[in-house]
């Protein structure tokens, strides 16, 4: 049976104040609607190889208060609650529980903006370390950049992007 650790909630201000923040603007050659469909599908973010078992645990239609579960890197399970839901444009969530005490707070923000050639998907991660990461401190940056960078590369690959910076 999984042991769950509670995290402190976060809100939109957290993305500007968290100790650790990573933001990746990803230019994609598809419409915002196509990316939004992937984010809200029955298997959200299934194109990311290091994310699995993503499932919304709330009934449709989704909105503020929607909940989701997902597994990261095969070992960290997360329970998430969305505090922002601007249909077709933006979602933000706070992790409410995690299966490992890695974070005190953790949130993600997805922003979609139309561009002349498709859309820009800005994926932002923000967190405050918990007991497992606190001793590591600043050394947590490089491994997180690798992990989050893998999400960006998988997103580009899924939406058939073959050029541009790799984040």
Helices and strands as residue ranges (DSSP letters): E 5-6, H 14-17, E 20-28, H 32-39, E 51-56, E 67-72, E 76-86, E 90-98, E 103-115, E 118-129, H 131-134, G 137-139, H 140-158
